[in-house]
Amino acid sequence: MDRRNFISQTLLLSAGLAMKGFSESNSVSYHNKINKMGNTIQSKRPRPLTLSGFGGVALGNGFNENSDSKCLEAMDAAWNAGVRYYDTSPWYGLGISERRMGLYLKDKKKEDYSISTKIGRLLIPKDNYVQEGLMWKGQMNASYKYDYTAAGARKSVEESLQRLGVGSLDFVFVHDLSPDNGDMGKDWLNYFETAKNGAFKELTRMREEGIIKGWGLGVNTIEPILKTIEVADPDIFLSACQYSLIHYEDDLNQVFPVVAERDISIVVGAPLCAGFLAGKDRYLYGKDIPEFAAKKLIALKRVAENHQVDLRSAALQFSAAPEVVSAVIPGASGPEQSAENAESFKKKISPEFWEELKHNKLIAEHSPVP
């Protein structure tokens, strides 16, 4: 079966199964039986219900302040387009994203969707909290502290369950335990040691208790992912900023082969480089655009124009192509953006487009493509 058609059919079939009240265990089994090329696979670890997901950064007023109604409309558009995987975090707006996501999902049956959140920061109630340098806009009523201990992990999960209004979670990611975290810098290894002896073991216990189905890390670099595989038994990783048409080599060559051996899957975060590949004047989480990224974007646009391909669609399908990828989670702050993201997974892209990208060395010859 053509991979492009399979991605589209997977999205639609998963949505249809969810609408019919398909059980949670059966939805996991569906993904375990058939991979994105239409071949059977043997996977015992849980995966998100749909390949097309929804990232919750904008719901937490990332980059811009968004109204409750606009955020709920964005989720509704994603749901109506067949999206059944939603990712959030206490960090996103210091609780705002989780509350908004929970408000939308409160009347949905839990078996009809997959949801993930994160641990690593505990929220501390505080009226009108202000801290310079945060990407969250608007009023916040909580501050935060880092906590990667066992007790901190369980407390964070319990508080997220309350904000979301659900009784269990599909996935929990240990958040920002990474050398690029400016609050940690070189000390990230000390935090990692705490998590190894605390949060990792507690999340494994919660998996055994049925509170969560799986856990891993949600990070923007590859070193923490590789270290975690060495010392624990994770199920799934959220790898952000590491697998896009702009930058993909580290995940492709160093992470994907290792996780494949362990039957671990990857959720791709920031597949559009936080909007850069969709026309936003920013790269990842800042306004400074690296010279290499600006040059590559020009080259990518030239090839896309040659083949009349929408670059957003190409970027999302590229991130979804590897077999180890179980979901891709572009963000959306409004209904139009949600609908466009979901539609991008269904668009047909000619093989010649991918061939020209490889010929021009814009992607590697061994890069998986739809």
ROLUMKOL-104080 format. One record per residue (C-alpha): x, y, z; residue number from 1. Coordinates in steps of 0.2 Angstrom, whole numbers, plus 5000, padded with zeros to 4 digits. Last residue first. Layout:
REM ROLUMKOL-104080
X/Y/Z/NUM
...
This chain:
REM ROLUMKOL-104080
5031/5044/5013/370
5050/5047/5016/369
5063/5038/5026/368
5080/5047/5025/367
5093/5036/5018/366
5099/5048/5004/365
5100/5062/5017/364
5089/5077/5016/363
5093/5094/5008/362
5106/5084/4998/361
5100/5092/4981/360
5097/5074/4975/359
5089/5070/4991/358
5077/5084/4990/357
5074/5081/4972/356
5070/5063/4975/355
5057/5068/4989/354
5048/5080/4976/353
5049/5067/4963/352
5039/5054/4974/351
5024/5066/4972/350
5016/5072/4987/349
4998/5067/4991/348
4989/5077/5005/347
4982/5067/5020/346
4995/5072/5033/345
4993/5090/5029/344
4974/5090/5032/343
4977/5088/5051/342
4989/5103/5051/341
4977/5113/5041/340
4962/5109/5052/339
4972/5114/5068/338
4978/5130/5060/337
4960/5135/5055/336
4954/5131/5072/335
4966/5142/5082/334
4982/5142/5092/333
4989/5126/5084/332
5004/5115/5089/331
5011/5101/5078/330
5012/5084/5087/329
5019/5070/5076/328
5015/5052/5082/327
5021/5034/5083/326
5038/5038/5074/325
5049/5022/5075/324
5043/5017/5057/323
5051/5034/5050/322
5039/5044/5039/321
5030/5055/5052/320
5043/5069/5052/319
5043/5069/5033/318
5024/5070/5032/317
5024/5085/5043/316
5037/5094/5033/315
5029/5090/5017/314
5012/5096/5022/313
5020/5113/5029/312
5029/5114/5012/311
5014/5114/5002/310
5020/5105/4986/309
5018/5113/4968/308
5033/5102/4962/307
5045/5116/4957/306
5038/5127/4971/305
5042/5114/4984/304
5060/5113/4977/303
5062/5132/4979/302
5054/5132/4996/301
5066/5119/5002/300
5081/5129/4996/299
5075/5145/5004/298
5072/5136/5020/297
5089/5129/5020/296
5097/5146/5019/295
5086/5153/5034/294
5090/5137/5044/293
5109/5139/5041/292
5109/5157/5045/291
5101/5154/5062/290
5084/5163/5065/289
5083/5173/5081/288
5065/5175/5086/287
5066/5161/5099/286
5058/5145/5103/285
5060/5135/5087/284
5064/5147/5073/283
5054/5163/5072/282
5045/5173/5058/281
5031/5161/5055/280
5029/5154/5038/279
5024/5136/5040/278
5042/5129/5041/277
5046/5142/5055/276
5030/5138/5065/275
5038/5131/5080/274
5051/5121/5070/273
5038/5114/5060/272
5040/5096/5067/271
5041/5104/5084/270
5038/5088/5093/269
5040/5071/5085/268
5034/5057/5096/267
5046/5042/5096/266
5043/5024/5099/265
5052/5011/5109/264
5053/4993/5103/263
5070/4991/5111/262
5080/4989/5095/261
5070/5002/5087/260
5075/5014/5100/259
5093/5012/5096/258
5092/5014/5077/257
5081/5029/5079/256
5092/5038/5091/255
5109/5040/5083/254
5107/5041/5064/253
5090/5048/5062/252
5088/5057/5078/251
5105/5066/5075/250
5102/5069/5057/249
5085/5078/5057/248
5087/5097/5057/247
5078/5108/5044/246
5066/5095/5037/245
5062/5091/5055/244
5067/5078/5068/243
5077/5085/5083/242
5067/5101/5089/241
5057/5089/5100/240
5060/5071/5104/239
5045/5065/5114/238
5051/5048/5120/237
5041/5031/5122/236
5041/5016/5132/235
5055/5018/5145/234
5064/5004/5154/233
5079/5012/5163/232
5098/5015/5164/231
5104/5013/5147/230
5088/5019/5138/229
5089/5035/5149/228
5106/5039/5143/227
5101/5038/5125/226
5086/5050/5128/225
5096/5062/5138/224
5109/5064/5124/223
5097/5067/5110/222
5092/5085/5113/221
5075/5094/5114/220
5067/5084/5128/219
5051/5075/5133/218
5057/5059/5141/217
5049/5042/5143/216
5033/5035/5150/215
5020/5022/5147/214
5002/5016/5151/213
4999/5028/5166/212
4989/5025/5182/211
4989/5006/5178/210
4998/5001/5194/209
5012/4994/5184/208
5014/5010/5174/207
5013/5020/5190/206
5028/5009/5197/205
5038/5013/5181/204
5034/5031/5183/203
5041/5029/5201/202
5057/5021/5195/201
5061/5035/5182/200
5056/5049/5194/199
5067/5044/5208/198
5084/5035/5206/197
5086/5040/5188/196
5077/5056/5191/195
5090/5061/5204/194
5104/5056/5193/193
5097/5066/5179/192
5096/5082/5190/191
5114/5080/5193/190
5118/5077/5175/189
5108/5093/5171/188
5121/5103/5181/187
5130/5108/5166/186
5116/5120/5161/185
5102/5118/5173/184
5090/5133/5172/183
5095/5136/5154/182
5089/5119/5148/181
5099/5114/5133/180
5108/5101/5144/179
5092/5091/5146/178
5080/5085/5158/177
5067/5097/5150/176
5052/5086/5154/175
5050/5068/5160/174
5036/5062/5149/173
5020/5054/5154/172
5010/5044/5143/171
4992/5037/5142/170
4985/5045/5157/169
4973/5040/5170/168
4957/5046/5180/167
4954/5062/5170/166
4949/5080/5174/165
4964/5088/5166/164
4969/5099/5181/163
4965/5084/5193/162
4975/5072/5183/161
4989/5084/5182/160
4990/5086/5201/159
4991/5067/5203/158
5005/5066/5189/157
5015/5080/5198/156
5013/5072/5215/155
5019/5055/5208/154
5034/5063/5200/153
5038/5074/5215/152
5038/5059/5227/151
5049/5049/5216/150
5061/5064/5214/149
5063/5074/5198/148
5057/5091/5206/147
5060/5108/5198/146
5050/5122/5206/145
5036/5132/5199/144
5026/5149/5200/143
5007/5149/5198/142
4993/5161/5194/141
4998/5166/5177/140
4992/5182/5167/139
4995/5184/5149/138
5009/5177/5139/137
5020/5161/5141/136
5037/5162/5133/135
5046/5165/5150/134
5060/5178/5150/133
5055/5188/5164/132
5045/5180/5178/131
5028/5186/5183/130
5015/5178/5194/129
4998/5186/5196/128
4993/5176/5211/127
5004/5162/5217/126
5000/5143/5217/125
5016/5133/5216/124
5017/5121/5201/123
5029/5106/5202/122
5041/5105/5187/121
5048/5088/5182/120
5033/5079/5175/119
5024/5079/5158/118
5008/5076/5150/117
5001/5064/5137/116
4984/5060/5131/115
4976/5047/5119/114
4958/5047/5113/113
4942/5037/5112/112
4945/5026/5127/111
4944/5041/5139/110
4926/5045/5133/109
4924/5063/5128/108
4914/5075/5139/107
4929/5082/5149/106
4940/5083/5133/105
4938/5101/5130/104
4939/5107/5148/103
4954/5095/5151/102
4964/5104/5137/101
4960/5121/5144/100
4965/5116/5161/99
4981/5107/5155/98
4986/5122/5144/97
4984/5135/5158/96
4994/5125/5171/95
5010/5135/5171/94
5007/5142/5154/93
5014/5126/5147/92
5024/5120/5161/91
5010/5108/5168/90
5012/5099/5151/89
5001/5095/5136/88
5000/5082/5122/87
4984/5077/5113/86
4981/5061/5102/85
4965/5058/5094/84
4965/5069/5078/83
4951/5064/5066/82
4948/5081/5058/81
4933/5084/5070/80
4945/5082/5084/79
4957/5094/5077/78
4944/5107/5074/77
4937/5105/5091/76
4954/5107/5099/75
4957/5124/5089/74
4939/5129/5094/73
4944/5126/5113/72
4959/5137/5111/71
4949/5151/5102/70
4936/5150/5116/69
4949/5151/5130/68
4957/5166/5122/67
4975/5166/5116/66
4990/5176/5123/65
5004/5174/5110/64
5021/5165/5110/63
5015/5151/5120/62
4998/5155/5128/61
4997/5138/5137/60
4985/5132/5123/59
4998/5137/5111/58
5010/5124/5119/57
4997/5110/5118/56
5003/5099/5104/55
4990/5090/5094/54
4993/5073/5086/53
4992/5065/5069/52
4999/5047/5070/51
4983/5042/5079/50
4979/5032/5095/49
4996/5035/5103/48
5007/5020/5106/47
5008/5007/5119/46
5023/4994/5120/45
5021/4976/5115/44
5025/4979/5097/43
5026/4965/5084/42
5024/4972/5067/41
5013/4967/5052/40
5016/4977/5036/39
5005/4991/5029/38
5019/5003/5027/37
5014/5013/5042/36
5014/4998/5053/35
5000/4986/5057/34
4997/4974/5072/33
5004/4985/5086/32
4994/5000/5080/31
4978/4990/5081/30
4983/4982/5097/29
4984/4999/5105/28
4966/5004/5099/27
4960/4987/5105/26
4966/4990/5123/25
4958/5007/5123/24
4941/5000/5118/23
4933/5005/5101/22
4918/5017/5106/21
4912/5018/5088/20
4919/5036/5087/19
4936/5029/5092/18
4936/5016/5078/17
4931/5030/5065/16
4945/5041/5071/15
4958/5027/5070/14
4951/5023/5053/13
4953/5041/5047/12
4970/5044/5053/11
4977/5027/5048/10
4968/5029/5030/9
4978/5045/5028/8
4994/5038/5033/7
4991/5023/5023/6
4987/5033/5007/5
5004/5042/5009/4
5013/5025/5012/3
5006/5017/4996/2
5000/5000/5000/1
